[in-house]
Amino acid sequence: MKLNSSAVKKQNKVSIYRYLLQNPEKTKPEIASVLQLSLPTVGQITQELIDTQLISVSGMRESSGGRRAVTLVPNVSRNLSLGIDITRNHIGFVMINLAGDSLAWQRLRIPFVNSDDYKEQVYLLTMEFLKKNQIAFDTLLGIGVSVPGIVVQDMAWHVKSHALQLDEVFELKGFLKSGIPMQYFNDATAACMAEMYTRKSPSSFFFLSLSDTVGGASVISNQIVTGENNRNGEIGHMCLVPGGRECYCGGKGHFDAYCSATRLSEKSRKGTLAGFFEELEQGDPGCRKVFDEYLGYLSLMIYNLHIMSDMPVVLGGYVGAHLAPYLPELWEKVKKLEIFEQKKSYIKICDYKLEAAAVGAARYYTEQYIDNI
């Protein structure tokens, strides 16, 4: 459908602003060249962005004989967004700006309890986080909350989570009086959003989140596919070994029971994932044996995902953040399963390695804001 002039201008405005968010210190001629827009169009739109304080003039380029061109930068901290990640044992907070940069983050070991006291605690800890980082509440575009479970909004937020033993409406009611928008997301979907919004990722891929619980999300043409019941990507509960280890959901042989982060952290003398990889690098034979088994199961799942989708597989979550040095080893295991000739690896490591679920949940609001400038 052909866009009218108003819609075209809005589209160009968003494109220019997004380009500057990803490429600050650019001149109007450079923007016009890259985005294939006329210089008068870029000049008019950038002036509007300056007038509304969304961008600023940052300096001037050296003259090449004519008038010196000014450089432009986005005012990325004009509006902020908060992400909260709730897990079985932790609460994570991340504050991001319009460029998706993390300005502040915190992770606290606080076990989940489905109670009013816990919800009040999350609210108070959020206020403390904002105060400590000198962030005014009225600068927030919204608050995104990630949880390890299936999230459905039907008048209220219903969360079904085996990990949290939750199957009911779940709301952090302390925030309602603030008037700040709040939205809930599945944790793997949120982490996938963080990856997708970097614009560095493929337009279509499968995101595999390897954290204390295992999940995933499918992205096709830059859109997350949710499925009829918001369960697309629940690969943690795919049966990998019939009759095998018990999953936290009660099922047998599920992928989560073999490739969650806890499978590695519980084998470390320190009882942490970082400790496991430290001991692995030091040549600990016990860690090496466990890791070989882990990579074997992971390679099988990666192969299955690729043979099903024919898309790249992006590894994220707590474990994914540690896997870059072991990518060649993992790819060799996957290649042994391949029936098609694969000259190039289709396994990628996530760009966001710190509090990705919280970042993705927060980016929902920054992306909404940018799309509507």
NULOGU-625717 format. One record per residue (C-alpha): chain; x, y, z. Coordinates in nm, 3 decimals. Layout:
<nodes>
ch=A | px=X | py=Y | pz=Z $
...
</nodes>
This chain:
<nodes>
ch=A | px=0.000 | py=0.000 | pz=0.000 $
ch=A | px=0.136 | py=0.339 | pz=-0.099 $
ch=A | px=0.206 | py=0.571 | pz=0.194 $
ch=A | px=0.079 | py=0.929 | pz=0.197 $
ch=A | px=0.323 | py=1.219 | pz=0.240 $
ch=A | px=0.262 | py=1.242 | pz=0.615 $
ch=A | px=0.337 | py=0.872 | pz=0.666 $
ch=A | px=0.648 | py=0.893 | pz=0.448 $
ch=A | px=0.778 | py=1.188 | pz=0.651 $
ch=A | px=0.716 | py=1.000 | pz=0.977 $
ch=A | px=0.896 | py=0.695 | pz=0.839 $
ch=A | px=1.192 | py=0.908 | pz=0.733 $
ch=A | px=1.201 | py=1.080 | pz=1.070 $
ch=A | px=1.220 | py=0.749 | pz=1.255 $
ch=A | px=1.484 | py=0.619 | pz=1.013 $
ch=A | px=1.704 | py=0.926 | pz=1.062 $
ch=A | px=1.671 | py=0.912 | pz=1.440 $
ch=A | px=1.746 | py=0.539 | pz=1.451 $
ch=A | px=2.047 | py=0.591 | pz=1.226 $
ch=A | px=2.187 | py=0.856 | pz=1.460 $
ch=A | px=2.123 | py=0.636 | pz=1.764 $
ch=A | px=2.343 | py=0.371 | pz=1.605 $
ch=A | px=2.584 | py=0.612 | pz=1.433 $
ch=A | px=2.632 | py=0.935 | pz=1.631 $
ch=A | px=2.849 | py=1.223 | pz=1.512 $
ch=A | px=2.719 | py=1.210 | pz=1.155 $
ch=A | px=2.658 | py=1.501 | pz=0.919 $
ch=A | px=2.344 | py=1.569 | pz=0.717 $
ch=A | px=2.512 | py=1.479 | pz=0.386 $
ch=A | px=2.630 | py=1.149 | pz=0.537 $
ch=A | px=2.278 | py=1.070 | pz=0.661 $
ch=A | px=2.128 | py=1.158 | pz=0.322 $
ch=A | px=2.378 | py=0.934 | pz=0.143 $
ch=A | px=2.334 | py=0.629 | pz=0.366 $
ch=A | px=1.954 | py=0.649 | pz=0.388 $
ch=A | px=1.917 | py=0.757 | pz=0.024 $
ch=A | px=1.717 | py=1.067 | pz=0.111 $
ch=A | px=1.742 | py=1.414 | pz=-0.037 $
ch=A | px=1.952 | py=1.668 | pz=0.152 $
ch=A | px=1.658 | py=1.912 | pz=0.192 $
ch=A | px=1.448 | py=1.629 | pz=0.345 $
ch=A | px=1.725 | py=1.542 | pz=0.591 $
ch=A | px=1.777 | py=1.911 | pz=0.670 $
ch=A | px=1.410 | py=1.969 | pz=0.748 $
ch=A | px=1.371 | py=1.656 | pz=0.962 $
ch=A | px=1.696 | py=1.704 | pz=1.158 $
ch=A | px=1.591 | py=2.061 | pz=1.237 $
ch=A | px=1.261 | py=1.929 | pz=1.377 $
ch=A | px=1.455 | py=1.676 | pz=1.586 $
ch=A | px=1.678 | py=1.957 | pz=1.715 $
ch=A | px=1.375 | py=2.175 | pz=1.798 $
ch=A | px=1.222 | py=1.891 | pz=2.003 $
ch=A | px=1.559 | py=1.825 | pz=2.173 $
ch=A | px=1.582 | py=1.471 | pz=2.041 $
ch=A | px=1.918 | py=1.547 | pz=1.878 $
ch=A | px=2.186 | py=1.815 | pz=1.919 $
ch=A | px=2.465 | py=1.971 | pz=1.717 $
ch=A | px=2.788 | py=1.826 | pz=1.857 $
ch=A | px=3.055 | py=1.992 | pz=1.647 $
ch=A | px=3.179 | py=2.072 | pz=1.298 $
ch=A | px=3.384 | py=1.881 | pz=1.045 $
ch=A | px=3.699 | py=2.023 | pz=0.889 $
ch=A | px=3.625 | py=2.221 | pz=0.576 $
ch=A | px=3.709 | py=2.064 | pz=0.240 $
ch=A | px=3.669 | py=2.393 | pz=0.060 $
ch=A | px=3.306 | py=2.481 | pz=0.124 $
ch=A | px=3.092 | py=2.541 | pz=0.430 $
ch=A | px=3.185 | py=2.326 | pz=0.728 $
ch=A | px=2.930 | py=2.052 | pz=0.795 $
ch=A | px=2.786 | py=2.019 | pz=1.145 $
ch=A | px=2.781 | py=1.682 | pz=1.322 $
ch=A | px=2.470 | py=1.558 | pz=1.499 $
ch=A | px=2.419 | py=1.335 | pz=1.803 $
ch=A | px=2.104 | py=1.191 | pz=1.962 $
ch=A | px=2.011 | py=1.298 | pz=2.314 $
ch=A | px=1.999 | py=0.938 | pz=2.435 $
ch=A | px=1.930 | py=1.009 | pz=2.803 $
ch=A | px=1.629 | py=1.231 | pz=2.747 $
ch=A | px=1.407 | py=0.933 | pz=2.823 $
ch=A | px=1.494 | py=0.611 | pz=3.006 $
ch=A | px=1.340 | py=0.269 | pz=3.053 $
ch=A | px=1.367 | py=0.020 | pz=3.339 $
ch=A | px=1.388 | py=-0.358 | pz=3.311 $
ch=A | px=1.325 | py=-0.598 | pz=3.599 $
ch=A | px=1.415 | py=-0.967 | pz=3.571 $
ch=A | px=1.246 | py=-1.201 | pz=3.819 $
ch=A | px=1.384 | py=-1.555 | pz=3.856 $
ch=A | px=1.350 | py=-1.833 | pz=4.111 $
ch=A | px=1.642 | py=-1.700 | pz=4.314 $
ch=A | px=1.722 | py=-1.349 | pz=4.195 $
ch=A | px=1.589 | py=-1.007 | pz=4.106 $
ch=A | px=1.780 | py=-0.806 | pz=3.843 $
ch=A | px=1.744 | py=-0.437 | pz=3.756 $
ch=A | px=1.872 | py=-0.255 | pz=3.446 $
ch=A | px=1.825 | py=0.107 | pz=3.342 $
ch=A | px=1.877 | py=0.182 | pz=2.972 $
ch=A | px=1.873 | py=0.492 | pz=2.754 $
ch=A | px=1.723 | py=0.538 | pz=2.408 $
ch=A | px=2.031 | py=0.384 | pz=2.244 $
ch=A | px=1.988 | py=0.068 | pz=2.453 $
ch=A | px=2.298 | py=0.138 | pz=2.662 $
ch=A | px=2.288 | py=0.006 | pz=3.020 $
ch=A | px=2.331 | py=0.303 | pz=3.253 $
ch=A | px=2.303 | py=0.108 | pz=3.578 $
ch=A | px=2.239 | py=-0.251 | pz=3.681 $
ch=A | px=2.204 | py=-0.458 | pz=3.995 $
ch=A | px=2.139 | py=-0.823 | pz=4.071 $
ch=A | px=2.022 | py=-0.940 | pz=4.412 $
ch=A | px=1.982 | py=-1.293 | pz=4.544 $
ch=A | px=1.622 | py=-1.292 | pz=4.663 $
ch=A | px=1.416 | py=-1.612 | pz=4.620 $
ch=A | px=1.076 | py=-1.571 | pz=4.459 $
ch=A | px=0.770 | py=-1.600 | pz=4.683 $
ch=A | px=0.421 | py=-1.543 | pz=4.550 $
ch=A | px=0.313 | py=-1.305 | pz=4.823 $
ch=A | px=0.220 | py=-0.942 | pz=4.874 $
ch=A | px=0.534 | py=-0.898 | pz=5.086 $
ch=A | px=0.756 | py=-1.011 | pz=4.797 $
ch=A | px=0.580 | py=-0.777 | pz=4.554 $
ch=A | px=0.620 | py=-0.488 | pz=4.798 $
ch=A | px=0.987 | py=-0.579 | pz=4.835 $
ch=A | px=1.036 | py=-0.558 | pz=4.455 $
ch=A | px=0.875 | py=-0.212 | pz=4.458 $
ch=A | px=1.091 | py=-0.085 | pz=4.744 $
ch=A | px=1.409 | py=-0.226 | pz=4.590 $
ch=A | px=1.320 | py=-0.054 | pz=4.263 $
ch=A | px=1.279 | py=0.280 | pz=4.440 $
ch=A | px=1.613 | py=0.224 | pz=4.613 $
ch=A | px=1.778 | py=0.138 | pz=4.278 $
ch=A | px=1.643 | py=0.459 | pz=4.118 $
ch=A | px=1.748 | py=0.674 | pz=4.414 $
ch=A | px=2.099 | py=0.526 | pz=4.430 $
ch=A | px=2.150 | py=0.597 | pz=4.061 $
ch=A | px=1.990 | py=0.944 | pz=4.079 $
ch=A | px=1.718 | py=0.860 | pz=3.827 $
ch=A | px=1.396 | py=1.059 | pz=3.843 $
ch=A | px=1.081 | py=0.850 | pz=3.821 $
ch=A | px=0.924 | py=1.092 | pz=3.571 $
ch=A | px=1.202 | py=1.023 | pz=3.317 $
ch=A | px=1.083 | py=0.662 | pz=3.275 $
ch=A | px=0.900 | py=0.564 | pz=2.959 $
ch=A | px=0.793 | py=0.236 | pz=3.117 $
ch=A | px=0.894 | py=-0.070 | pz=3.314 $
ch=A | px=0.938 | py=-0.411 | pz=3.150 $
ch=A | px=0.930 | py=-0.720 | pz=3.371 $
ch=A | px=1.064 | py=-1.058 | pz=3.258 $
ch=A | px=0.958 | py=-1.383 | pz=3.424 $
ch=A | px=1.039 | py=-1.750 | pz=3.352 $
ch=A | px=0.697 | py=-1.853 | pz=3.230 $
ch=A | px=0.420 | py=-1.809 | pz=2.974 $
ch=A | px=0.267 | py=-1.463 | pz=2.991 $
ch=A | px=-0.082 | py=-1.383 | pz=2.859 $
ch=A | px=-0.265 | py=-1.054 | pz=2.896 $
ch=A | px=-0.640 | py=-1.102 | pz=2.919 $
ch=A | px=-0.759 | py=-0.797 | pz=3.110 $
ch=A | px=-0.478 | py=-0.877 | pz=3.355 $
ch=A | px=-0.134 | py=-1.040 | pz=3.337 $
ch=A | px=-0.165 | py=-1.416 | pz=3.376 $
ch=A | px=0.164 | py=-1.595 | pz=3.432 $
ch=A | px=0.197 | py=-1.973 | pz=3.408 $
ch=A | px=0.538 | py=-2.075 | pz=3.539 $
ch=A | px=0.657 | py=-2.416 | pz=3.655 $
ch=A | px=0.982 | py=-2.253 | pz=3.768 $
ch=A | px=0.799 | py=-2.009 | pz=3.997 $
ch=A | px=0.514 | py=-2.252 | pz=4.077 $
ch=A | px=0.275 | py=-1.989 | pz=3.953 $
ch=A | px=-0.046 | py=-2.015 | pz=3.753 $
ch=A | px=-0.249 | py=-1.702 | pz=3.815 $
ch=A | px=-0.270 | py=-1.328 | pz=3.765 $
ch=A | px=0.059 | py=-1.171 | pz=3.870 $
ch=A | px=0.103 | py=-0.797 | pz=3.908 $
ch=A | px=0.352 | py=-0.582 | pz=4.097 $
ch=A | px=0.072 | py=-0.364 | pz=4.231 $
ch=A | px=0.298 | py=-0.118 | pz=4.411 $
ch=A | px=0.376 | py=0.044 | pz=4.075 $
ch=A | px=0.013 | py=0.103 | pz=3.979 $
ch=A | px=-0.010 | py=0.430 | pz=4.176 $
ch=A | px=0.288 | py=0.570 | pz=3.985 $
ch=A | px=0.105 | py=0.570 | pz=3.654 $
ch=A | px=0.416 | py=0.436 | pz=3.478 $
ch=A | px=0.329 | py=0.179 | pz=3.207 $
ch=A | px=0.433 | py=-0.178 | pz=3.291 $
ch=A | px=0.443 | py=-0.485 | pz=3.070 $
ch=A | px=0.538 | py=-0.847 | pz=3.144 $
ch=A | px=0.737 | py=-1.078 | pz=2.917 $
ch=A | px=0.861 | py=-1.436 | pz=2.908 $
ch=A | px=1.229 | py=-1.421 | pz=3.006 $
ch=A | px=1.362 | py=-1.591 | pz=2.690 $
ch=A | px=1.144 | py=-1.368 | pz=2.472 $
ch=A | px=1.274 | py=-1.061 | pz=2.654 $
ch=A | px=1.636 | py=-1.169 | pz=2.611 $
ch=A | px=1.564 | py=-1.231 | pz=2.244 $
ch=A | px=1.422 | py=-0.878 | pz=2.216 $
ch=A | px=1.748 | py=-0.737 | pz=2.351 $
ch=A | px=1.931 | py=-0.926 | pz=2.079 $
ch=A | px=1.687 | py=-0.838 | pz=1.802 $
ch=A | px=1.687 | py=-0.465 | pz=1.877 $
ch=A | px=2.064 | py=-0.436 | pz=1.835 $
ch=A | px=2.002 | py=-0.448 | pz=1.458 $
ch=A | px=2.325 | py=-0.649 | pz=1.432 $
ch=A | px=2.146 | py=-0.982 | pz=1.444 $
ch=A | px=2.012 | py=-1.170 | pz=1.141 $
ch=A | px=1.660 | py=-1.075 | pz=1.035 $
ch=A | px=1.550 | py=-1.432 | pz=1.109 $
ch=A | px=1.701 | py=-1.658 | pz=1.375 $
ch=A | px=1.624 | py=-1.886 | pz=1.666 $
ch=A | px=1.729 | py=-1.755 | pz=2.006 $
ch=A | px=1.830 | py=-2.019 | pz=2.260 $
ch=A | px=1.841 | py=-1.893 | pz=2.620 $
ch=A | px=2.058 | py=-2.110 | pz=2.847 $
ch=A | px=1.999 | py=-1.977 | pz=3.197 $
ch=A | px=1.876 | py=-2.136 | pz=3.521 $
ch=A | px=1.580 | py=-2.234 | pz=3.308 $
ch=A | px=1.605 | py=-2.298 | pz=2.933 $
ch=A | px=1.384 | py=-2.128 | pz=2.678 $
ch=A | px=1.384 | py=-1.983 | pz=2.332 $
ch=A | px=1.218 | py=-1.758 | pz=2.078 $
ch=A | px=1.175 | py=-1.759 | pz=1.701 $
ch=A | px=1.239 | py=-1.443 | pz=1.503 $
ch=A | px=1.120 | py=-1.425 | pz=1.142 $
ch=A | px=1.175 | py=-1.107 | pz=0.941 $
ch=A | px=1.251 | py=-0.909 | pz=1.259 $
ch=A | px=0.929 | py=-1.022 | pz=1.427 $
ch=A | px=0.906 | py=-1.258 | pz=1.726 $
ch=A | px=0.666 | py=-1.546 | pz=1.659 $
ch=A | px=0.460 | py=-1.617 | pz=1.971 $
ch=A | px=0.232 | py=-1.900 | pz=1.857 $
ch=A | px=-0.139 | py=-1.953 | pz=1.922 $
ch=A | px=-0.094 | py=-1.988 | pz=2.299 $
ch=A | px=0.219 | py=-1.775 | pz=2.353 $
ch=A | px=0.422 | py=-2.096 | pz=2.384 $
ch=A | px=0.642 | py=-2.075 | pz=2.076 $
ch=A | px=1.004 | py=-2.138 | pz=2.178 $
ch=A | px=0.936 | py=-2.347 | pz=2.490 $
ch=A | px=1.220 | py=-2.577 | pz=2.392 $
ch=A | px=1.330 | py=-2.634 | pz=2.750 $
ch=A | px=1.045 | py=-2.886 | pz=2.761 $
ch=A | px=1.125 | py=-3.065 | pz=2.436 $
ch=A | px=1.204 | py=-3.428 | pz=2.508 $
ch=A | px=1.572 | py=-3.488 | pz=2.437 $
ch=A | px=1.624 | py=-3.820 | pz=2.617 $
ch=A | px=1.302 | py=-4.028 | pz=2.653 $
ch=A | px=1.269 | py=-4.145 | pz=3.013 $
ch=A | px=1.580 | py=-3.947 | pz=3.114 $
ch=A | px=1.649 | py=-3.699 | pz=3.391 $
ch=A | px=1.358 | py=-3.536 | pz=3.565 $
ch=A | px=1.280 | py=-3.177 | pz=3.466 $
ch=A | px=1.159 | py=-2.922 | pz=3.722 $
ch=A | px=0.817 | py=-2.944 | pz=3.554 $
ch=A | px=0.796 | py=-3.313 | pz=3.646 $
ch=A | px=0.855 | py=-3.445 | pz=3.293 $
ch=A | px=1.136 | py=-3.686 | pz=3.203 $
ch=A | px=1.426 | py=-3.623 | pz=2.969 $
ch=A | px=1.347 | py=-3.261 | pz=2.886 $
ch=A | px=1.620 | py=-3.041 | pz=2.738 $
ch=A | px=1.617 | py=-2.817 | pz=3.047 $
ch=A | px=1.730 | py=-3.108 | pz=3.264 $
ch=A | px=2.046 | py=-3.141 | pz=3.052 $
ch=A | px=2.141 | py=-2.788 | pz=2.948 $
ch=A | px=2.029 | py=-2.539 | pz=3.212 $
ch=A | px=2.301 | py=-2.326 | pz=3.372 $
ch=A | px=2.258 | py=-2.515 | pz=3.699 $
ch=A | px=2.387 | py=-2.834 | pz=3.532 $
ch=A | px=2.725 | py=-2.661 | pz=3.522 $
ch=A | px=2.722 | py=-2.438 | pz=3.829 $
ch=A | px=2.635 | py=-2.727 | pz=4.062 $
ch=A | px=2.953 | py=-2.907 | pz=3.948 $
ch=A | px=3.178 | py=-2.615 | pz=4.046 $
ch=A | px=3.358 | py=-2.610 | pz=4.380 $
ch=A | px=3.233 | py=-2.251 | pz=4.417 $
ch=A | px=2.879 | py=-2.346 | pz=4.320 $
ch=A | px=2.865 | py=-2.073 | pz=4.054 $
ch=A | px=2.865 | py=-2.068 | pz=3.675 $
ch=A | px=3.162 | py=-1.830 | pz=3.668 $
ch=A | px=3.342 | py=-2.070 | pz=3.902 $
ch=A | px=3.270 | py=-2.362 | pz=3.670 $
ch=A | px=3.424 | py=-2.189 | pz=3.369 $
ch=A | px=3.724 | py=-2.077 | pz=3.574 $
ch=A | px=3.786 | py=-2.437 | pz=3.682 $
ch=A | px=3.728 | py=-2.558 | pz=3.326 $
ch=A | px=3.992 | py=-2.316 | pz=3.195 $
ch=A | px=4.230 | py=-2.438 | pz=3.466 $
ch=A | px=4.198 | py=-2.792 | pz=3.332 $
ch=A | px=3.981 | py=-2.947 | pz=3.601 $
ch=A | px=3.906 | py=-3.302 | pz=3.472 $
ch=A | px=3.566 | py=-3.320 | pz=3.643 $
ch=A | px=3.451 | py=-2.995 | pz=3.482 $
ch=A | px=3.588 | py=-3.109 | pz=3.146 $
ch=A | px=3.387 | py=-3.431 | pz=3.159 $
ch=A | px=3.067 | py=-3.249 | pz=3.254 $
ch=A | px=3.123 | py=-2.987 | pz=2.986 $
ch=A | px=3.182 | py=-3.249 | pz=2.715 $
ch=A | px=2.848 | py=-3.404 | pz=2.801 $
ch=A | px=2.683 | py=-3.062 | pz=2.809 $
ch=A | px=2.815 | py=-2.971 | pz=2.463 $
ch=A | px=2.698 | py=-3.306 | pz=2.330 $
ch=A | px=2.338 | py=-3.242 | pz=2.433 $
ch=A | px=2.357 | py=-2.877 | pz=2.326 $
ch=A | px=2.490 | py=-2.969 | pz=1.982 $
ch=A | px=2.201 | py=-3.211 | pz=1.934 $
ch=A | px=1.947 | py=-2.943 | pz=2.016 $
ch=A | px=2.118 | py=-2.686 | pz=1.792 $
ch=A | px=2.115 | py=-2.935 | pz=1.506 $
ch=A | px=1.746 | py=-3.011 | pz=1.563 $
ch=A | px=1.658 | py=-2.641 | pz=1.573 $
ch=A | px=1.846 | py=-2.570 | pz=1.252 $
ch=A | px=1.714 | py=-2.872 | pz=1.062 $
ch=A | px=1.362 | py=-2.762 | pz=1.161 $
ch=A | px=1.394 | py=-2.390 | pz=1.092 $
ch=A | px=1.688 | py=-2.348 | pz=0.850 $
ch=A | px=1.782 | py=-2.036 | pz=1.049 $
ch=A | px=2.091 | py=-1.932 | pz=1.246 $
ch=A | px=2.086 | py=-2.024 | pz=1.616 $
ch=A | px=2.190 | py=-1.751 | pz=1.862 $
ch=A | px=2.309 | py=-1.873 | pz=2.202 $
ch=A | px=2.223 | py=-1.650 | pz=2.496 $
ch=A | px=2.147 | py=-1.666 | pz=2.865 $
ch=A | px=2.400 | py=-1.714 | pz=3.143 $
ch=A | px=2.577 | py=-2.002 | pz=2.967 $
ch=A | px=2.564 | py=-1.845 | pz=2.622 $
ch=A | px=2.761 | py=-1.548 | pz=2.754 $
ch=A | px=3.052 | py=-1.786 | pz=2.835 $
ch=A | px=3.054 | py=-1.995 | pz=2.517 $
ch=A | px=3.249 | py=-1.779 | pz=2.269 $
ch=A | px=3.587 | py=-1.954 | pz=2.336 $
ch=A | px=3.420 | py=-2.294 | pz=2.286 $
ch=A | px=3.232 | py=-2.212 | pz=1.967 $
ch=A | px=3.473 | py=-2.401 | pz=1.734 $
ch=A | px=3.448 | py=-2.709 | pz=1.957 $
ch=A | px=3.069 | py=-2.688 | pz=1.962 $
ch=A | px=3.049 | py=-2.642 | pz=1.586 $
ch=A | px=3.259 | py=-2.954 | pz=1.527 $
ch=A | px=3.009 | py=-3.155 | pz=1.732 $
ch=A | px=2.715 | py=-3.010 | pz=1.537 $
ch=A | px=2.883 | py=-3.079 | pz=1.201 $
ch=A | px=2.907 | py=-3.449 | pz=1.287 $
ch=A | px=2.527 | py=-3.457 | pz=1.304 $
ch=A | px=2.470 | py=-3.268 | pz=0.980 $
ch=A | px=2.326 | py=-3.445 | pz=0.676 $
ch=A | px=2.368 | py=-3.136 | pz=0.456 $
ch=A | px=2.702 | py=-2.985 | pz=0.363 $
ch=A | px=2.757 | py=-2.683 | pz=0.586 $
ch=A | px=3.062 | py=-2.478 | pz=0.494 $
ch=A | px=2.988 | py=-2.203 | pz=0.744 $
ch=A | px=2.876 | py=-2.219 | pz=1.106 $
ch=A | px=2.520 | py=-2.110 | pz=1.175 $
ch=A | px=2.583 | py=-2.080 | pz=1.552 $
ch=A | px=2.622 | py=-1.728 | pz=1.692 $
ch=A | px=2.685 | py=-1.590 | pz=2.040 $
ch=A | px=2.456 | py=-1.323 | pz=2.184 $
ch=A | px=2.569 | py=-0.960 | pz=2.188 $
ch=A | px=2.396 | py=-0.888 | pz=2.521 $
ch=A | px=2.573 | py=-1.087 | pz=2.791 $
ch=A | px=2.462 | py=-0.900 | pz=3.105 $
ch=A | px=2.102 | py=-0.901 | pz=3.231 $
ch=A | px=1.975 | py=-0.957 | pz=2.876 $
ch=A | px=1.619 | py=-1.039 | pz=2.984 $
ch=A | px=1.589 | py=-0.715 | pz=3.182 $
ch=A | px=1.744 | py=-0.517 | pz=2.895 $
ch=A | px=1.503 | py=-0.667 | pz=2.642 $
ch=A | px=1.201 | py=-0.599 | pz=2.861 $
ch=A | px=1.314 | py=-0.238 | pz=2.904 $
ch=A | px=1.380 | py=-0.193 | pz=2.532 $
ch=A | px=1.016 | py=-0.261 | pz=2.457 $
ch=A | px=0.939 | py=0.090 | pz=2.580 $
ch=A | px=1.232 | py=0.268 | pz=2.416 $
ch=A | px=1.145 | py=0.105 | pz=2.084 $
ch=A | px=0.780 | py=0.210 | pz=2.120 $
ch=A | px=0.891 | py=0.566 | pz=2.191 $
ch=A | px=1.128 | py=0.580 | pz=1.892 $
ch=A | px=0.863 | py=0.442 | pz=1.656 $
ch=A | px=0.630 | py=0.724 | pz=1.759 $
ch=A | px=0.856 | py=1.029 | pz=1.765 $
</nodes>
